[in-house]
Amino acid sequence: MYQRTIQMITHGEGTVIDLSGEVTAVVRESGVSQGLVSLFAVGSTVALTTIEYEPGVLADLMDALARIAPAEMLYAHDRAWGDGNGRSHLKAALVGPSLTIPVSGGRVATGHWQQIVLLELDVRQSRERSVVVSVF
């Protein structure tokens, strides 16, 4: 098993970061030729998924999440804590904090148009984020 943490700074709600290159590098470093790579985003207002890293589809994804958990809605979390990110927690829970992807021939087995992305869903302007990458 090989593990490394990727760290980054995000720039508020709607930031989408392509992690494909970093994950590929960790898999290469691991020396694992057949197995799994597991990714876990640390935090309750951040998520991981795969998608084509293209401006139109990324905008569509953020728009769909905004329709599911709109900014103008009243959230019990916001009433309790006053931090205004109730929708951020909901979006992150729906998308999820983790991914598991096969490793085949020493490579991450994603499709040509399938990138690994981190979604920043918190309303704050900037966040330091960590993704734990484990290769088995």
SULJO-V381936 format. One record per residue. N is the residue number from 1. PSI is psi in whole degrees, -180 to 180 (999 if undefined). OMEGA is omega in whole degrees, 0 to 359 (* if undefined). D_CENTER is the distance of its C-alpha to the mean C-alpha in Angstrom with 2 decimals. Layout:
N/PSI/OMEGA/D_CENTER
N/PSI/OMEGA/D_CENTER
This chain:
1/139/180/21.96
2/139/183/20.20
3/140/175/17.45
4/148/177/15.97
5/130/175/13.51
6/131/179/11.72
7/147/181/12.08
8/164/173/11.55
9/131/176/12.75
10/169/185/11.15
11/47/174/13.77
12/175/183/13.37
13/131/179/12.24
14/-8/176/11.23
15/130/176/9.95
16/124/183/7.82
17/126/176/7.76
18/114/181/8.83
19/3/187/8.50
20/-46/181/11.09
21/-44/180/14.00
22/-40/180/13.01
23/-41/177/12.19
24/-42/180/15.45
25/-41/179/17.27
26/-43/178/16.44
27/-44/178/17.65
28/-46/179/20.67
29/-34/186/21.43
30/-29/184/21.39
31/3/179/24.21
32/129/180/23.03
33/-32/177/24.31
34/127/180/23.67
35/-142/182/21.15
36/149/169/17.53
37/128/180/14.42
38/134/179/12.23
39/138/178/8.86
40/121/177/8.21
41/125/181/6.26
42/118/179/9.52
43/153/184/10.25
44/5/178/11.04
45/29/179/9.75
46/152/183/6.02
47/163/176/3.67
48/144/174/2.40
49/178/170/5.53
50/145/181/8.39
51/163/171/10.58
52/124/182/13.35
53/78/184/12.44
54/135/187/15.48
55/-41/182/16.25
56/-49/182/17.89
57/-32/176/15.38
58/-42/176/12.55
59/-40/178/15.19
60/-41/179/16.05
61/-48/180/12.64
62/-37/178/12.68
63/-42/179/16.36
64/-43/178/15.98
65/-36/178/13.74
66/-32/177/16.39
67/-33/179/19.09
68/-42/181/17.76
69/80/185/17.48
70/150/181/19.69
71/-34/185/20.26
72/-3/179/23.99
73/151/176/23.92
74/129/182/25.17
75/138/179/22.93
76/-37/179/24.59
77/-43/181/21.98
78/-39/178/22.98
79/-38/182/26.63
80/-41/189/26.30
81/-19/178/24.41
82/18/183/24.92
83/-4/173/21.59
84/14/183/20.67
85/28/177/17.08
86/-42/179/17.89
87/-33/180/16.11
88/-43/178/12.85
89/-42/180/13.19
90/-47/181/14.12
91/-44/181/11.32
92/-40/179/8.72
93/-36/181/11.29
94/-42/180/11.78
95/-45/177/8.44
96/154/184/7.91
97/-3/188/6.50
98/160/176/7.50
99/148/170/8.68
100/126/185/12.21
101/137/177/13.66
102/149/170/17.37
103/126/182/18.92
104/126/182/22.17
105/30/180/24.66
106/10/183/22.55
107/150/174/19.81
108/127/188/16.39
109/58/174/17.56
110/158/178/15.40
111/168/183/17.45
112/-42/182/18.72
113/21/184/16.74
114/105/179/13.53
115/156/177/10.87
116/123/184/7.64
117/149/171/5.06
118/133/177/2.58
119/117/173/4.41
120/121/185/7.11
121/-3/180/9.30
122/150/184/12.06
123/-12/180/15.38
124/157/183/16.29
125/-34/185/16.92
126/139/180/15.33
127/145/169/13.25
128/126/184/13.06
129/151/177/9.81
130/140/173/9.90
131/120/178/8.19
132/124/181/11.12
133/119/180/11.96
134/131/180/15.05
135/128/183/17.29
136/999/*/20.09
